Amino acid sequence: MESSNEPIGVSKPQIPGNERMLAIFSIVFGVLGLGLMLFGLPCMAIFSPIGLILGYFALKDPEQKTLAIVGLAISGLELLLVCAFFGIFAFLSATNYSL
C-alpha cells in the first residue's frame, strides 16, 4: 500500500478561469505572429510555439475547448508558414538567387 503525506480526499485548489485566459492568449499570439509575418519581421518565429503551448494547456477545460482549438489552428498555421518562409529563404540563398 502506498503511503502519502496528503489527507485522503483533499485535492489542490485550482484557479478558475485560467484556461480561458490561456485560450485567448493562444489566439492573440497566433494573430500577432501572422501580423508580424506580413511585415517580414524576424521575431515572428517565437510567437507560434508560445501560441501552441498555451492552446494545448487551455484544452483541459471543456468549456474553453473551442477557443483553444482556434488558437491551436492559428498558431499551427503560423508555424507552417514560418517554416515555409525560412525554407524558401534558405533555398534561395543557397542557390544565389537574387530578387
N, C-alpha and C positions, 0 to 999 in steps of 0.2 A: 504494500500500500504506500502511495506517495504521501509525503508529509509536506505541508506548506505553511508558511507563516501567516497567510491571509485567512481571515474567518470565512466560513462556508456561506455562500450566498451573497457575498459582498463583491460588487463589481466597481471598477474605476469609473468615476463620473466622466461623462462626455459632454463637450461643449456643443450645444445645439446650434445649427445654422452654419457650422464650419464648412460643410460640404457645398453649400450654396455659394459661399464666397470663393471656394476653390474652383467651382464650375464657371463662375463669372470671370475670374481671373484667367482661367484657361482660354476662354473666348477672347478676352482682352489681349492676352499675349499673342494669340494666333492672328488676330486682326492687325495688331501693331506690327508684327513681323511681316505680314503681307504688305502693309502700307510702306514700311521701310524698304521692302524689296522693289517697289515701284520706283524708288529714288536711287536704287543701286547702292545703298549703304551697306558696308561690310558687317555691321553689328547685327544684321537681321538674323544671322545663323543661331544666335543664342536664344532667341525667343521661342522657336519651335520645340526644343526639348523641354523647356520650362512649361510650356502650354500642355505638352503631352503628359508630363508628370503630374501637374495639377489636375488635369482631366481624369487621369487614372485614379487618383485618390478621391476625387469627387464622385466616382461611380459607387461608392459604398452606400450612399443614401438613395433609396429607390425613388424618392420624390424629386431628386435632382438629376436623375439619370439622363433625361433629355438634354438638359443644359450641358452635362458632362460629355455626352456623345457629340454634341455640336462643337464643343471646344476641342475634343479629340480630332474630329474631322477637319476642322480648320487648321489646327496645328500640324496634323499629318499631311495635309495638302501643302502647307508651307514647307515642311521638311522635304517633301518630294521635289518641290520647285527649287529649293536651295541646293539640293543635291544635283539636280539637272543644270542649274546655273553654274555651279562650280565645275561640274563635269565638262560642260561646253567650253567654259573659260580655260580649263586645263588642256583640253584637246586643241583649241585654237592657239594657245600659247606654245604648245609642243610642236605644232606644225608651222610655226612662224607666220601665221595668217594675220594680216592686219586689216582692220576695217576701214 
